[in-house]
Amino acid sequence: MTKLVLTAELVEYMESGVSLLVGSRDAALLPASARGFGVAVDAPSCTATVFLATAGTEVTLSNLRDNGQLALTLSRPLDHRSLQVKGHVLSIGETDEQGRRIQDRYFSLFCEGLVFSGHQEKLLRRIRYYPSHAVRFQIESMFDQTPGPGAGRMALVAP
Amino acid sequence: MIALADLQRCFAGVLPSIITTCSRSGVPNVTNLSQIFRVDERRIALSCQFFNKTKQNVAENPYANVEVIDPLTLQMYDLDLRFDHSQTSGPLFEKMATRVQAIASHTGMLGVFKLLSADVYEVLAIREVEGLIGPPLSDRDSDSEEAPMSLRTELRALSVVTERLRHATDLDGLLSTLLDALRDELSFEHTMLLLPDETGKKLVSLASRGYGESGIGAEVQIGDGLIGTVAQTQQTIRITNVSASLNYGRAIGRTAQGHGAHFPAAEIPLPGLPDAQSQLAIPLLAHGRLAGVLAVESKNPLGFEEWHETFLDVIGHQVAIAIENMMLRAEAEEAQAVTRSALAPGPTKTMRVLKLCFYRKDDCVFVDDEYLIRNLPGRILWKILRSFVDDSRAEFSNRELRLDPTLGLPPIKDNLESRLILLRKRLEQKCPELRLVPKCRGQFRLETSCNLELIEKDSS
C-alpha cells in the first residue's frame, strides 16, 4: 500500500480555517452530514482530529461510534480549493482545554475568511461550536475535491 | 412541520450546502453542492456538472443527506433524500443549465463548465439542526430578517406598473416608463434594457437606471455573459451571491486548465455594478421572438427571490408585445406620412465649427476627435449630416431611411426605432450641439447651433 504524504503545505492549508464538512453513515447505509469546527493534523502518524459541536451532531456522533467510517471535506470559500480525506475513527471524547484553544483559533480564521467573502461577523458569532467532541481518526485516503474535471481524483500528496 | 417552500432562502446559494452519500460498501462521501432547485413540494433537483463520487454512490445506494443554511439566520436544516432520476433535457434541465452556462460564460469557461444532468431527489424528511445557533447577541442583530412582501403588495405593484406602461406613446417613453416604474414600485435601483441590433448578433443598451450615463450604448454579444446567455437561450436567469458563483466557476477554470483545457478569451466583465451580488435577467419575448432583455442588479446577495422572477416575467411579456406593436405602428404611420423638406440654415461666421469624422471601414463617427457612435446608427447620422451640409436639408423621415439601400437595414425587423433612440441619446450625452428633434410620427428635424465640418476617412 502506498503511503500518504501530508506535506507541511497541506497541513497548513488543512488547519487554516477552511470549511469542514463531515460525512458519516449508519448501519443501514443512510448518510448524515455535519459541520466541523476545528481540525488538528498530525502528519507523521497520518491522523487528524476534527471537532464536532455537541449541539446538532447527535446522529453523526452515533454513526461514528457505531462503525467509525468518516469522510471529511476541507474547502476554502474564497477559491473553492477542496480536499476530501477518508478514514476510520480512532477515538471520540469530549474536547479538552487544548482542543478548545484549537477550536477558538480555527473559528477566528474561519470567520475571517467568511467576513472577507461578505458575510456578517455578528451572525457568525452566534455559532455555538463549543461544547464539542474531538473525533480522532486515521487518514486512509485523500481526494482532490476542487470543482472541475479532476474532482474525485485520488491524491497522495497535496492537490 | 417544515415545508420545502420554507427553505427557499437556503437554496439561494449564498452559503454552500453540503451533501453526503454512501457507497454500497459503506464508505461515506461528503462534498459541497453548487445548485439546489425546488422542483415541487416533495422534490428537489441538484446540479451535476461532473461525473463524480456522489453520482456513483447514489447509483449504488440511492439515499443522500443534504445540509442547507438559511443565510439570514444561519439556521441549518438536514434533508434526508432518495435519488429519483436524472434529467438531461426538458424545462427543469434547461433552467438549471442556463444558469450554469451564464456563470461559465462570465468566467470564460463555456463548454468546460456545463450541466450534465439535473438530478431529482425525493425529500423523505426535513429536520432543523437544533442548538447550534445561539440567539442574537443584541436586539439590533435580529433585524436582518426582512418582512416578506405580501401577495397583495405584489399584485398592487403589478397593477401600478401595468397602468404606467399603458400611457407610453412611443418606444423611448415605454422603455423609460418601465425602468422608472420598477424603481418606484419595486425599488429596483439598477436596471438596464437592451434591444437587439440590426444584425441580431448583439444587444445594445437603450435605457438604464442607476448607472449614470455609462449604461447607454453598451453592447453585449448574444451568448456572452448573463445577459447574452439570456438572449441566446430565451430563459430567465437569477443569480444570487454572484461573487461566490463566479469564484466557483473560476475554481473550475483553474483545475480545467491544469487538465489541458484551453480557453479562447479573457473573462467577460459583468455589465453594470462592479460589486453586484444578485443579478436577474429576463428575455422579453413576443410571439416567441426576442424583443430585448431586461437586466436588474442588486448589491444585496438575496436581492431577488423567486417571486421577483415571476413578477418580471409577467411584466416582460407585456413590454415585449408593446415594443413590437410600437414598431409596427411606427412603420404603418410612416408609410402615410408626407415628407416635408425644410431647409437647413446656412453656415454663419459667428457659430463655432463642430468637426465630425466618419471612418468608412467600421462605420464609426467621431466628434471633435472623440468617439460618438458606430455601425447602423453611425451610418444614419452620417447620411443625415451629409444631406444637411450638402443639400441644406434639415427634416427627415424614418421611411426614407428604411428605403435607403446605402444604410443596409434588413428588410424585416430592422429595429430602426431603437437605433434612432440610441443615436438621439448618444448625441444628448456626447454631442449636445446636434439634436434630432421629433416633429411628428416618423419624422424628425436635425438642429444645431454650430457650423459642421464633415471629414471622411477609410480607417481610424
Interface residues (C-beta under 8 A of the other chain):
Chain A: S19 L21 V22 G23 S24 R25 L29 L30 P31 A32 S33 A34 R35 A53 A55 G56 N67 Q69 L70 A71 L72 T73 S75 P77 L78 D79 H80 R81 S82 Q84 K86 S117 G118 H119 Q120 K122 L123 L124 R125 R126 I127 R128 F143 D144 Q145 T146 P147 G148 P149 G150 A151 G152
Chain B: L15 P16 I18 I19 T20 T21 C22 R24 G26 V27 P28 N29 V30 T31 N32 S34 Q49 F50 N52 K53 N61 Y63 A64 N65 V66 E67 L72 T73 L74 M76 D78 D80 V112 V129 E130 G131 L132 I133 G134 P135 P136 L137 D141 S144 S243 A244 N247 Y248 R250 A251 I252 G253 R254 T255 A256 G258 H259 A261 Q277 P301
